[in-house]
Every structure is written in structure tokens, then in C-alpha cells.
Amino acid sequence: MNRLSFSRTQILILVSVWLTFLISFVMRLSWASLMPIVNEALSFTPQMGTAYLSAFYMGYAIMVLPGGILADRIGYRYTILFSLFAMAIITALMSTIDNYTYGWVLRFLLGIVSGPVQASCLSAIGDYFGPNQRGAAVGIFMSCTSLGLTTVNLYAPYVATNYGWQNAFLLTAVLPILVFILSYFTVRKPSAEILAQREAEGECCVCSYRGKNFFKGKLCYMF
């Protein structure tokens, strides 16, 4: 099968997880885009502003492994939906920060709720795409990583400059809600029939790999 010959369901899943992962990057990079404006408004030092970046990645690093385990336990649908909803709430609360500690805690929590996203999205790809499609699907999925900062910079500095940094955070918080609505209807565990088909495809690939190794072994023995 052609690697890019995806079904309608596969395309919907891929679009949903691509947008989910993109939004997780937009959330983490929103502060970097708005930091100079907020630092000036709240009289933060450059060191205080950059500490917010570290706060996110501390929370993210803590939650990556537990987030993947949680996706296995309760299902990637629930971890994706929870992460999107929580990212929206926390980013909206960023519009209310009035002191350094409060903002630091919010950024740390944003990292925590973003931790399960990548593992959950990759689990969905594993369920919906066969062995001969996953490489292309993952490649498309990962393409969003370079677009996060570009997406933020398209609107956040302009909104912050003209309408206030608080409104920039509120607008950013709307994005995961939109993806939440899409994912609610598209990201589901596939049917038992599809899962059985994926398992059979995986077994065929293993058998093919073993057959090639056996043939290579015979050639080595002959020569």
C-alpha cells in the first residue's frame, strides 16, 4: 500500500493529533513571545522571565513518562482531551498573573498537563496506522514542532501590543478549546476489527523480516 494512501478516518485522526501537538507547542512558547511585554508591565527582571521558561520544562520533564503510562491505563482519548482542556484553563489564568510566584506555578502546571500529549498522540497513530503507514504518519505528525513559535508570533505580539497582554493569553487559551471540540468527535479507540487488522499486519511484517534474515543466513553459509 502507498504510504500516503490514508483513509478518511486516518486523515481525521492525523489532523487531530497534529493540531493537538501543535497547540502544546503554542502553549509552551506563548510566554517566550510575550515575555518582553509582560516583563515590562509587571516589572519582572530578565532572570524572572526566563525562569518561567524553566518552570514549564520542569513540569513537562516530570510528567512525560507518567503521562505515557497514564495514556496506556485510561486511554489516549482521555489524556488528550484532559490535556487540551487543562492547557486552556491554565493559559487563561496566565492573563490574571500579578506576581512572580503565581505565574511560576501556572507555568509549572502547564508543563505538567502538557507532558502526556506526545505519547498519547503517538499511541493513537499506532492504533490507526499500519506498519507500512506509520513512518509517513509520524513524519507528518512531527512536522508541527517547527510551527509552534511561528503560529504564536502570527498574533500574540500584535494582540499584546494593541489590546493588552492579558487578551493575548485569553486568545491563546481559545485555541486548545477549538482542538478539544474536534478531538472529542474524532479521537476514539478504533474498533476491534481495526485493531485485529493492525495486529495481523504487524505479524506479517515480523514474518517477512524473519524470512529475509533466514535467506541472508543461507547465502552467508553458502559463501
N, C-alpha and C positions, 0 to 999 in steps of 0.2 A: 504493500500500500504506500502511496505517496505520503511523505511525512507531513505535508501541508494539506492533506485531504481530510479535513476535520468535519464532523457532523455539526448540526445546528446546536445541539446540546453541548458539545465540546467547546464550540466557539463562545457560547454564553458563559460557561464555567471559566474559560480562559480570560475573557473580558472582565469578569467579576473579580477573579483573584489578582489580575493585573492592576485593576483600579484600586483594590484593597491595599496591595503592596505599595503602589504609587502614593496613596493617601498617607500611609505610615511614614513615608519619606517626607511628604509635605509637612506632616505634623512635627517631625523631629527637626526639620530645617527652618520652620517658620520663625523660630527665635533668632537664628543667625541672620535672617533677612531684616527682622525688626529691631534687633538689639541696639544699634546706634540711636534709634529714635527713642526707644523705651529707656535706655540708659540716661539720656539727657533729661527725659521727662521725670524720672524717679530719682535722679542724682546718684545713679549707680556708677561705680568705678569700672574701668575695663575688666579688671580681675573678677568683679562680681558678675558682670555679664557673661564672661566666658565660663564661670563656674556653673551657670545654668546649662551650658552645653554638656559639661561633665556629668551633671546630675542626671540628665536623660540617659546617657550611655551607661552610667552605673546601674540604673534601674533596668535598662534593656539587657545588660550582660547577666544580671541576676536571674532574669525571667526567661531567657531563651530556652534553656534545657527544660525547666519545669513546664514552660508553655508548650513545648513539643509533647511532653508526656501527658499533659492535660488534654491536648488535641486527640491523642490516642485513646484516652479514657472516656471523654464525654463526646467526642466527635468534632471534626474541624468546623462544621457548620456553626456550632455554638461558640467556639472560641473566636471565630472570625466575627460573628455578629456582636459578641461581647466587646471585643477589642475596638471595633468601629464605634459602637455606642459610647464606650468609656473615653475614647480619644476625643469624641465630640464634646462630651461634658467637661473634661479637663481643659481642653483648649478654650472653650467658652469661659471657664473660670479664670483663665490667664488674663482675660480682659478686666478682672477685678483686683489684680495684684496691687498692693500699695506698700509692700515692704519686701525686703530681700528673702527672708526665711519662707514666707508664704509662697512666693514664686518658685523658690528652690524645691520645695516639697511637691508642688504641682508638676514641675519638670521631671522630678524623680518618678512620680506616679505615672506620668505619660510614658516614660521608658518601660515601666512595669507592664502596662497594658498593651504596649506595642510589641513586647517580647514574643508572644505566641504567633504573630502574624505570618512570618515567613514559613515556619514549619507547618502551620495549618494550611496555607495555600499550596505548598508542595505536596502535602498529603492528598488534597483534592485533585491535583494534577495526576498523581499516582493512581488514583481510583478511576479517573475518567479517560486516561490516555494509555494506549497500548505501548509495549516496549519499543516499537518502531516509530512511535509518535512523540515519546516523552522528551527526547533531546530537543526537538523543534519547539515543543510546548514550553519547556523550561527556558530555552533561549529567548522566546518571545516574552515570557514572564519576567525574566531578569532585565529586559531592556528598559523597564521603567525606572531602574535605580538611578540612571543618569538624568532623569527628567524631573526629579523632585525639586531641586533648587530652582530650575528653570520655571517650573509651574508656580512656585511661591513668588518668584521675582516678577511674574507677569502682572500681579495685582497687589501684593501685600505692601510694598513701599509706597505705591501710589495712594492706596486707601489710607495708610497710616499718615501720610503727609497731608492729605486733603480732608480726611474725615476723622482722623484720630487713630492711634494705635489700638485702642480698645475695639473699635469697629473692625480693624484688620483681623484681630483674633476671632471676633464673632463670625466674620465671613469665612474664615478658615474652618471654624467649627461646623459650618453648614456642609462642607464637602464630605466628611465621613458619614453624615446622616443620609446624604443622597446615595452613597455607595451602599450603606446599610439597607436601604429600601430595595435596591437592585439585588443585593446578595440574599436578602430574605426570600426572594422568589426564585433565585437561580441556584444557590449553593445548597445542595442536599446530598445526602448519601445516595449513590447510584443503586439501581435495583439489583437484586440477587443475580439476575440473568447477566447484567453487565459485569458484575464482579466475577462471576464464573468465567465469562469470556476473557477477562483480563488475566485471570489465573491460568487459563488454558494457553493463552498467548505467551505468558511467561515461561511455562513448561516447554513449549515448542522452541523458544529461544535457547533454553538451557540444553535441550536435546541437540539442537543444531550446533551449539558451541562444543559440546562433548564430542559430537561426530567429527567436527573439524579437527579437534585435538587428537582423536584416535587416528585419523587419516595421516596427520602430520607425524605422529609417532611411528606409524608403519613406514613412512618414507625415510625417516631417520634410521630406522632399523635396517632398511634395505641398503642404504648408502653408508 
